[in-house]
Amino acid sequence: MTSFDWLDLSKLQGIDRDIREVFTGAEEYVDRDRVEAIAASVNQRVQMMETFILTQQPQVDSTENDVVENNAAQYL
């Protein structure tokens, strides 16, 4: 991947609220601490992705190191 321009992480702002909402009414199956752990984990991953994107240097596609001649073995 050479660019993250297509990825709008601002759309994930408030995802923790959405996660809590999804689990509303499911307390019989998923306890509150687990829901909070899931929400925190997702928030952490979004932050990690933001940091990763900010630290990446733009890359330029090039054919400079491409194979010039096909030297694959010949099979009968």
N, C-alpha and C positions, 0 to 999 in steps of 0.2 A: 504494500500500500504506500503510495507516495504522498497522499494528502488526506487530512481529516476534515477538510472544509465542508463536506457533506453532512458531518455529524454535529447536530445541534444539541449539546448537552444541557442547554438551558431548558429544554423541554422536559428534563427529568427533575427540575426543581420541584420540591414538594412530593416526590415519589414516596417518601416515608408515610405521608398522610394517606396516599392511595393504598399503600400496602396495609395499613391499619384498617382502612375501610373495607378492603377485600376480606379481611379476616373477622370483621364484625359479625357476630352471630355464630361464629365457629368455635367459641370458647370450649365447647365440649370435646373438640378434637385437637385444638392448638391452644396452649395456655398463653397468657399475656406476656410472660417473659420470652417465650419463643418468638412471638410476633415482633416484640421490640428488638430481639436479636436479628431477625430477618431484615427489618427496616434499617437498622444500624449498618448491617453488612452491605446492603444495597447502596446506602449513602456513601459508605467508605469506598466501594468500587467505583462509583461515579466520580468521587474526588480523585481517586488514583488515576482514572482515565483522563481527567482534566490535567493533572500534573504531567502525565505521560505525553499528552498532546503538546503541552506548552514547552516541553524539553526536547522535542524532536526537531531535527534540522530538516528543512525541505530537501527532498531527493529529486534528482533529475534523471529521467529514463535516458539511457544511452545504449547504442549498439557497439560502443567501443570495444567491449570485451566479448562480443559474440563470436561464435565459431565461424571460421571463414570457410573451412573445407570439411566435408563429411568424411571422417576416417573410421567409420563403423566397420566392423568385420563383415565380410560377405558370407552369407549362408546359402547353401544349396537348397 
